[in-house]
Every structure is written in C-alpha cells, then in structure tokens.
Amino acid sequence: MKQIKLILLSIIIVSINSCSVYNFTGTGKIDAETFQVGFFQNNAELIEPGIDRTFTLELQDLILNQTNLNLVKNGADLTYEGEIVDYRISPMTATADQRAAQNRLTIRVNVRFTNKKKEADDFEKPFTFFYDYPAEQQLTGATLNSALKDIFERITQDIFNESLAKW
C-alpha cells in the first residue's frame, strides 16, 4: 500500500513539474512581461485601405490571447515592427478559352522582432500567405473579408511561432 502511494505521489509531482515548462500554446516559459506592436504601414504597390490597421490589431490580439504578456505603448520587452510589403492579385488557373478560373490574393509582411532580454531571438524576415477565390467573384465584401481573415490568421500565427513558440 505504501508503494502504491509513493508511486502515485511520484506521478503527481512529475506531472506538475512538466506542466510548468509547457503550456497549451507551445510557448514554454517566456522571459518577458510586456510587448508592443508598432503600426504595420501598408507599403505595397497595390493599396487596400484599412488592412494595415486590421493586421496590427490581429497581431496584438493573437499575442494577448495566447500569452500572459501585457500590451504597452513603448519600452516593451518584446517589440514587433514592420510593414506590409506586397498585396497582389494574380490569376492561378485558366479555362479552355484562356480566361482566369481562379485568382489568388497574396500578402507579404516584413517583420522585425526585438527581444530586449534575449537578443539572440531578434529577427527580421518576411511572412507570406495567400487566398484563392473564383475569378468570377470580385475581391470585395464577404470575399475580401474571408480572404483577409484567413491570410492574417496564418501570418500572425507564423509570426507568433517564430518569435515565441520557436517552431
């Protein structure tokens, strides 16, 4: 009976210790308390109004929801800066009469990440994703909203993974 109690106690202790190193977002222990996200200016040749603000807010929300970091306006431990450098619509597939059957919206965002407490984690790199839609649809309204949601969800998650989850 004592051996069973000892084994159960050992399992509980190991379980509790392992949970303190890992969490559900995969970030592990973050050696920071604050973060800031600078405004991601839209510097693409083709401008879609408002996507710069939308992207900035999406990145802030993702970090707030997946970490216990506090958002600050300046002097943060972790800083995200950058710009939207490409917003492109291109035909992807054609019909027999040489017309586009499907178009692709591609967005590329250049990101500069700075970690004041661990400079080895700093990086500057582009993140890109796309959304395919039928050529007979205009990229407005619900189609545009769906495209931006999918693209920004993927890009912000990739930025999060690169900067905090180390995947």
C-alpha positions in Angstrom: 0.0 0.0 0.0 2.9 2.4 0.8 4.5 1.6 -2.5 1.3 2.5 -4.4 1.0 5.8 -2.5 4.7 6.5 -3.3 4.2 5.8 -7.0 1.1 7.9 -7.2 2.8 10.8 -5.4 5.8 10.5 -7.8 3.5 10.6 -10.8 1.7 13.7 -9.5 5.0 15.5 -8.8 6.3 14.7 -12.3 3.1 15.9 -13.9 3.0 19.2 -12.0 6.7 19.9 -12.8 6.3 19.2 -16.5 3.2 21.5 -16.8 5.2 24.4 -15.6 7.6 24.2 -18.5 5.0 23.8 -21.3 1.6 25.3 -21.9 -1.2 24.8 -24.4 0.2 27.4 -26.9 3.6 25.8 -27.1 5.5 28.8 -26.0 7.2 27.4 -22.9 8.5 29.9 -20.5 8.6 33.5 -21.8 11.3 35.6 -20.2 9.3 38.8 -20.7 6.4 40.7 -19.2 5.5 43.2 -21.9 5.2 43.5 -25.6 4.3 46.2 -28.1 3.2 46.0 -31.7 4.1 49.0 -33.9 1.7 50.1 -36.7 2.3 48.0 -39.8 2.3 50.6 -42.6 1.0 49.4 -45.9 3.8 50.0 -48.4 2.6 47.6 -51.1 2.2 48.9 -54.7 -1.5 47.9 -54.6 -3.2 49.5 -51.6 -6.3 48.1 -49.9 -7.4 50.7 -47.4 -7.6 49.6 -43.8 -5.6 46.3 -43.9 -2.6 47.9 -42.1 -4.8 48.7 -39.1 -6.5 45.3 -39.3 -3.2 43.4 -39.4 -1.8 45.4 -36.5 -4.8 44.6 -34.3 -4.9 40.9 -35.3 -1.2 40.5 -34.2 -1.9 42.3 -30.9 -5.0 40.2 -30.3 -3.2 36.9 -31.0 -0.3 37.6 -28.6 -2.7 38.8 -25.9 -4.9 35.7 -26.3 -2.0 33.2 -26.4 0.3 34.6 -23.7 0.1 36.4 -20.4 2.2 39.3 -21.7 0.9 42.9 -21.2 0.5 45.2 -24.1 2.3 48.5 -23.7 2.8 51.5 -26.0 6.6 51.8 -25.5 9.5 50.4 -23.6 8.4 46.8 -24.0 10.5 43.7 -23.5 9.3 42.3 -26.9 8.7 44.6 -29.9 7.1 43.8 -33.2 7.5 46.2 -36.1 7.3 46.1 -39.8 5.3 46.8 -42.9 3.0 45.2 -45.4 5.3 45.0 -48.5 3.1 43.1 -51.0 -0.6 42.9 -51.8 -1.0 41.1 -55.1 -3.9 39.5 -57.0 -2.8 37.1 -59.8 -4.6 34.5 -61.9 -3.9 30.9 -60.9 -5.8 28.7 -63.3 -7.3 29.2 -66.7 -10.3 27.9 -68.6 -10.2 26.5 -72.1 -10.9 29.9 -73.6 -7.8 31.5 -71.9 -9.7 33.2 -69.1 -8.9 33.1 -65.4 -10.9 30.5 -63.5 -9.3 31.2 -60.1 -7.4 34.2 -58.7 -5.0 34.3 -55.8 -4.6 37.1 -53.3 -1.1 37.1 -51.8 0.0 39.3 -48.9 3.6 39.6 -47.7 4.5 41.3 -44.4 8.1 42.1 -43.3 8.5 41.8 -39.6 11.3 43.0 -37.2 11.1 41.3 -33.8 13.3 42.5 -30.9 13.6 40.8 -27.6 15.4 43.1 -25.1 16.1 40.3 -22.7 17.4 37.8 -25.2 19.0 39.5 -28.3 19.7 36.1 -29.9 16.0 35.8 -30.6 15.9 39.0 -32.7 15.0 38.6 -36.4 13.8 40.4 -39.5 12.1 38.3 -42.1 9.1 38.3 -44.4 5.9 36.2 -43.8 3.6 35.4 -46.7 0.3 33.7 -47.2 -2.4 33.5 -49.9 -6.1 33.0 -50.5 -7.6 31.5 -53.7 -11.0 32.6 -54.9 -13.1 32.1 -58.0 -12.3 34.5 -60.8 -16.0 35.4 -61.3 -16.1 36.9 -57.8 -14.9 40.4 -57.1 -12.4 40.8 -54.2 -14.8 42.9 -52.2 -17.2 42.5 -49.3 -17.5 39.0 -47.9 -14.9 37.6 -50.2 -12.3 40.2 -49.2 -13.2 39.8 -45.5 -12.8 36.0 -45.7 -9.5 36.3 -47.6 -8.0 38.8 -45.1 -9.2 36.7 -42.2 -7.5 33.5 -43.5 -4.3 35.3 -44.6 -3.9 37.3 -41.4 -4.7 34.4 -39.2 -1.9 32.3 -40.8 0.7 35.1 -41.0 0.1 36.2 -37.4 0.3 32.6 -36.2 3.6 32.2 -38.1 5.0 35.3 -36.6 3.9 34.1 -33.1 5.5 30.7 -33.7 8.8 32.2 -35.0 9.1 34.7 -32.2 7.7 33.0 -29.1 6.9 29.3 -29.8 10.2 28.6 -31.6 8.6 26.2 -34.0 
